[in-house]
Each structure stands twice: as C-alpha cells, then as structure tokens.
Amino acid sequence: MFRRIKYIFIKLKFVKPSESDINVWLFNNQIEKLEFALKYGNYKTREFAANALGEIGNTSSIPLLFKAMDDKVQNVSIAALNALDKIGCADELGALVIKKRFNWLKEQREKKEKRKANKNRKYTIYRWERASKKSFDRVKEQLKRPIR
C-alpha cells in the first residue's frame, strides 16, 4: 500500500524515486516504473534505472535507453550504453551505434589519462637561433674591433 502511494507521488513529481525504490522495482520486474524513473528522475535515479533495465533485459526498453545514451550526465549515458550492451540489439544499426559509442568513450578515457599523466611533466623549451639575433651578435662583435 505504501509503495503504491509513493509511486503516485513519484508520478505526480512530488517525490523522487530512491535507490531502494528502484531495487524493489528491479526485483519485481516493474519495467514501466523503471522507464518512468529513467525519463523523469534526477541523474542518480536515471543511472540506477538504466542499470536496472539492463539487468532485466527487456527489449521493449531499447528505444528509451537509446535516448538515455545521449544524456547530459556522462554516468547516465555510460549506464544506458552498458544496459544496451547487456540487452543486445537485434538490428545492425543499433549494434553499430553501440560499438561507435564504446569506441568514443574509450578514446575519451585515454585522452583523460594522457592529460593526467602529462599534468606534472615539465617541458624544456629550447631557444632556436634566429637570424636577427645572429646578425645582431655579428654587428656587435664588429663594433668592438677598432676601425682602421
């Protein structure tokens, strides 16, 4: 009874679903509630809901997970991507999109690690000889010599 009332409050957007609510919905395979949490929850709730939908593995939630893959919060996007990978896409386009997105995430992580590794690295800057400096030094040496 309490859960039903709480779900009504969640639907009316008075209350945000918590991690325990999502775990109960996952245990009871209540996919429509998880999809609602993925659409309208805060970023933590969306992440938990995407992970839960991936564990359930229902193919009807694939379009919603594709939308969640373009979420502003990277953790939600990664969770949706992992859920899509767990569910598996039957069509080639979906599999290609998932593969491309995984490659993009891998590149982003590598860039971040590379920046982190180079952060404390000290660079030595070499001064290249410039033609103007060379000619200036030559004129300076000529002025030091006495004129004949």
Secondary structure, DSSP 8 states (H G I E B T S, - for coil): -HHHHHHHHHHTTSS---HHHHHHHHHTT-HHHHHHHHHHS-HHHHHHHHHHHHHHT-GGGHHHHHHHTT-SSHHHHHHHHHHHHHH--SSHHHHHHHHHHHHHHHHHHHHHHHHHHHTT----------HHHHHHHHHHHHHHS---
